[in-house]
Amino acid sequence: MTAASLDIHAIREQFPILSRTVHGGKPLVYLDTAATSQKPRVVIDAIDGYYAMHNSNVHRGAHTISAEATTMWERTRQTVQQFLNATREDEVIFTRGTTESINLVASSWGDQNVAAGDEILITGMEHHANIVPWQMLCQRKGATLKHIPVLPDGSLDMEAVPGLLTDRVKMFSMTHVSNTLGTVNDVHALCAMARERGITTMVDGAQSVLHLKIDVQEIGCDFFAFSAHKLYGPTGIGCLWGRYEILDAMPPYQGGGAMIKHVTYAGTEYEQVPIRFEAGTPHIAGAAGLEAAINWFGLLDLEALDEHERALVERATAGLQQIDGMRIIGTTPHKVGIVSFVISGLHGTDIGMLLDEQGIAIRTGHHCTMPLLESFGVGSTCRASFGVYTTMDEIDEFLVAVNKAVRMLR
């Protein structure tokens, strides 16, 4: 694979799971990438290679394999820095994923900077991971959580933003890409509006890192979070990026080993950023997989990938709209490879089960976005989400399967 190519079939050969079958020999059609991406062989080999040849703890041992593990761990931090175009490698903190990253900021930064009467602003299309931690902070501090409305096409009501960015807002935390709608938000413009008012900003990049080129300096946010498993990497590891001057003023999120300089019964002196926020033995094998995933993803032609995803979305949307009672949730044209839908009179779980029997893997339910779906007047949707390995033939198989399921249920 070269940087200028996007040979989907050659790419698919690098993903072992895509060659398997389900339900008595039906080829797997995986349309659930927004939940978690599948992993290329290079990522699997990197994790296996760490455990087979370099397994040791980091920052501790005075022996060869510990030094090797530490080198790999810190090299991954540098890889993430370059991937995000961050200014400094010590602005990158390893976490368990986007959820823990947001909780870290809400706890450490939030407890220090939010008081009674303050406000936290989010969008109306947030994953629960970017709602609940801020609700918990507001409950602790006596603050208020507010949100930007979502328009009927699934885009943000940008005209409402200036009126919500009041002097009381201390944090504006926003999703870059909606995991339910696929909507791409203009985080650059949103962060700029917040910055003009002295408001701290955070971007949830869980769904954007596998679709868009990320540049935290260009975005202009103060914090950015993502999870490796969305980016063709392993589960259980992710990253929080933050501006160094902000991170340096934040207290530790958790206490324990590694994050300390000196401990006595009378008190503890903490390490500098980022080690201060990385208590305990980390997911070292996960870092090996993350580094491999970022390097692999960096070979892709993102313009070609965007064109491919747009074509997939257009084909899936056009086919679904031929079905009586079909409603696409999120129709704004500025979106990535996610299509959510409901069919009048049919339950999404039934559709999902019938598709599974045909080898088609989609997601059904609320997608951890209950408030968003309530704004559309629905409790759940069926969601098909695409990755770099999704083919047009798979979209056609998906459409045939949906039509068959509808005929069976009506």
Residue pairs with C-beta under 8 A, 6 or more apart in sequence:
1 7
1 10
1 11
1 14
1 299
1 300
2 299
3 298
3 299
3 300
3 301
4 301
5 301
5 304
6 300
6 301
6 304
6 305
6 308
6 388
8 308
8 388
8 389
8 390
8 391
9 391
11 40
11 388
11 389
12 18
12 389
12 391
14 40
14 41
14 42
15 38
15 39
15 40
15 41
15 389
16 41
16 44
17 28
17 30
17 38
17 39
18 28
18 30
18 38
18 389
20 28
21 27
21 28
21 359
22 28
22 356
22 359
23 356
23 357
23 358
23 359
26 358
26 359
27 359
28 359
28 361
29 359
29 360
29 361
29 394
29 397
29 398
30 38
30 361
30 387
30 389
30 390
31 360
31 361
31 362
31 384
31 385
31 386
31 390
31 394
31 398
32 361
32 362
32 363
32 383
32 384
32 385
33 210
33 337
33 385
33 386
33 387
33 390
34 179
34 207
34 230
34 338
34 363
34 367
34 383
34 385
35 363
35 385
36 229
36 230
36 235
37 210
37 229
37 230
37 231
37 232
37 233
37 387
38 232
38 387
38 389
39 232
39 233
39 234
39 289
39 293
40 232
40 293
40 296
42 292
42 295
42 296
43 232
43 233
43 234
43 289
43 292
43 293
43 296
44 289
45 292
46 288
46 289
46 291
46 292
47 234
47 285
47 286
47 288
47 289
47 292
49 288
50 69
50 72
50 284
50 285
50 288
51 285
53 65
54 65
54 68
54 69
54 72
54 288
55 65
55 69
55 284
55 285
56 63
56 65
56 66
56 68
56 69
57 66
57 69
57 281
57 284
58 66
58 69
58 70
58 73
58 282
58 284
59 70
59 73
59 258
59 275
60 66
60 258
61 67
69 284
72 284
72 287
72 288
72 291
73 282
73 284
73 287
74 89
75 291
76 287
76 288
76 290
76 291
77 89
77 90
77 92
77 94
77 274
78 89
79 290
79 291
79 294
79 295
80 86
80 92
80 239
80 241
80 290
80 294
81 88
81 89
81 91
81 92
83 214
83 294
83 298
84 92
84 214
84 215
84 216
84 224
84 239
84 241
85 214
85 215
85 216
85 217
85 218
86 92
86 216
86 217
86 241
87 217
87 244
88 244
90 244
90 272
90 273
90 274
91 241
91 242
91 243
91 244
91 247
91 273
91 274
92 239
92 240
92 241
92 274
93 101
93 104
93 239
93 240
93 241
93 242
93 247
93 273
93 274
93 277
93 278
94 237
94 238
94 239
94 274
94 278
94 282
94 283
94 287
95 101
95 104
95 225
95 237
95 238
95 239
95 240
95 277
96 236
96 237
96 238
96 283
97 206
97 227
97 228
97 229
97 235
97 236
97 237
97 238
98 129
98 204
98 205
98 206
98 225
98 226
98 227
98 238
99 129
99 227
100 238
101 223
101 225
101 226
101 238
101 239
101 240
102 129
102 130
102 133
102 173
102 202
102 204
102 225
103 133
103 253
104 240
104 253
104 277
105 133
105 173
105 202
105 223
105 225
105 240
105 242
106 133
106 134
106 136
106 137
107 133
107 137
107 253
108 250
108 251
108 252
108 253
108 277
109 171
109 200
109 223
109 246
109 250
110 134
110 137
110 141
110 171
111 137
111 140
111 141
111 251
112 249
112 250
112 251
113 170
113 171
113 200
114 120
114 137
114 138
114 141
114 143
114 170
114 171
115 141
115 142
115 143
116 141
116 142
116 143
117 142
117 143
117 168
118 141
118 143
118 144
118 168
118 169
118 170
119 143
119 144
119 145
119 146
119 166
119 168
119 169
119 170
120 134
120 137
120 138
120 143
120 144
120 145
120 146
120 169
120 170
120 171
120 172
120 173
121 146
121 147
121 148
121 164
121 165
121 169
121 171
121 172
121 173
121 199
122 130
122 131
122 134
122 145
122 146
122 147
122 148
122 172
122 173
122 174
123 147
123 148
123 150
123 156
123 174
123 175
123 185
124 147
124 148
124 149
124 150
124 156
124 371
124 372
124 375
125 150
125 154
125 156
125 175
125 178
125 180
125 181
125 183
125 185
125 369
125 372
126 147
126 173
126 174
126 175
126 204
126 369
126 371
126 372
127 175
127 179
127 204
127 206
127 367
127 368
127 369
128 368
128 369
128 370
129 204
129 206
129 368
130 173
130 174
130 175
130 204
131 145
131 371
134 145
134 171
134 173
135 145
137 143
138 144
138 145
143 170
144 168
146 164
146 169
147 371
148 156
148 157
148 160
148 161
148 164
149 156
149 157
149 160
149 375
150 156
150 157
150 372
150 375
151 157
153 330
153 331
153 332
154 178
154 181
154 182
154 183
154 329
154 330
154 331
154 332
154 335
155 183
155 332
155 334
156 183
156 185
158 186
158 189
161 190
161 193
162 193
165 172
165 193
165 194
165 197
165 199
167 197
169 194
169 197
169 199
170 199
170 200
171 199
171 200
171 201
171 202
172 190
172 191
172 194
172 199
172 200
172 201
172 202
173 201
173 202
173 203
173 204
174 185
174 187
174 190
174 201
174 202
174 203
174 204
175 185
175 203
175 204
175 206
175 207
176 184
176 185
176 187
176 203
176 204
176 205
176 207
176 208
176 212
177 183
177 184
177 185
177 205
177 207
177 208
177 211
177 212
177 336
178 185
178 207
178 330
178 338
178 369
178 372
179 206
179 207
179 338
179 367
179 368
179 369
180 329
180 330
180 338
180 340
180 367
180 369
180 372
180 373
180 381
180 383
181 329
181 330
181 332
181 335
181 338
181 340
181 372
182 313
182 330
182 335
182 336
182 337
182 338
182 339
182 340
182 385
183 330
183 332
183 334
183 335
184 208
184 211
184 212
184 334
184 335
184 336
187 203
187 219
187 221
188 218
188 219
188 220
190 201
191 201
191 203
191 219
191 220
191 221
192 220
194 200
194 201
195 201
195 220
200 222
200 223
200 246
201 220
201 221
201 222
201 223
202 221
202 222
202 223
202 224
202 225
203 219
203 221
203 223
203 224
203 225
204 225
205 214
205 224
205 225
205 226
206 225
206 226
206 227
206 230
207 230
207 336
207 338
208 214
208 226
208 336
209 226
209 230
209 231
210 230
210 231
210 232
210 297
210 387
210 388
211 305
211 306
211 309
211 336
211 337
212 302
212 336
213 302
214 224
214 226
216 224
216 241
222 242
222 243
222 246
223 240
223 241
223 242
223 243
223 246
224 240
224 241
224 242
225 238
225 239
225 240
225 241
226 238
226 239
227 237
227 238
228 234
228 235
228 236
228 237
228 238
228 239
228 286
228 289
228 290
228 293
229 235
229 236
229 238
231 290
231 293
231 294
231 297
232 293
232 296
232 297
232 387
232 388
233 286
233 289
233 290
233 292
233 293
233 294
234 283
234 285
234 286
234 289
234 290
234 293
235 286
236 283
236 286
237 282
237 283
237 286
237 287
237 289
237 290
239 290
240 277
244 273
247 273
247 274
247 277
248 272
248 273
250 277
252 259
252 270
252 276
252 277
252 279
253 277
253 279
254 277
254 279
254 280
255 268
255 279
256 279
256 280
257 279
257 280
257 281
258 271
258 275
258 278
258 279
258 280
258 281
258 282
259 270
259 271
259 275
259 276
259 277
259 278
259 279
260 268
260 269
260 270
260 271
261 269
261 270
261 271
262 268
262 269
263 269
270 276
300 388
305 388
308 388
309 336
309 337
309 386
311 392
312 337
312 386
312 390
312 392
312 395
313 335
313 336
313 337
313 338
313 339
313 386
315 392
315 395
315 396
316 339
316 384
316 395
316 398
316 399
317 328
317 339
319 395
319 396
319 399
320 326
320 328
320 339
320 341
320 399
320 402
321 328
323 343
323 402
323 403
323 406
324 344
325 343
325 344
325 345
325 346
326 341
326 342
326 343
326 344
327 341
327 342
327 343
327 344
328 339
328 340
328 341
329 340
329 341
329 342
329 373
329 376
329 378
329 381
330 338
330 339
330 340
337 385
337 386
337 387
337 390
338 383
338 384
338 385
338 386
339 383
339 384
339 385
340 367
340 381
340 382
340 383
341 381
341 382
341 383
342 348
342 378
342 380
342 381
342 382
343 351
343 382
343 406
345 410
346 406
346 409
346 410
348 364
348 365
348 380
348 381
348 382
349 364
349 365
349 380
350 405
350 409
351 364
351 382
351 402
351 405
351 406
351 409
352 362
352 363
352 364
352 382
354 401
354 404
354 405
354 408
354 409
355 361
355 362
355 398
355 401
355 402
355 405
358 397
358 401
358 404
358 405
359 397
359 401
360 397
360 398
360 401
362 382
362 383
362 384
362 385
362 398
363 382
363 383
363 384
363 385
364 380
364 381
364 382
364 383
365 380
365 381
366 373
366 379
366 380
367 373
367 381
367 383
373 379
373 380
373 381
384 398
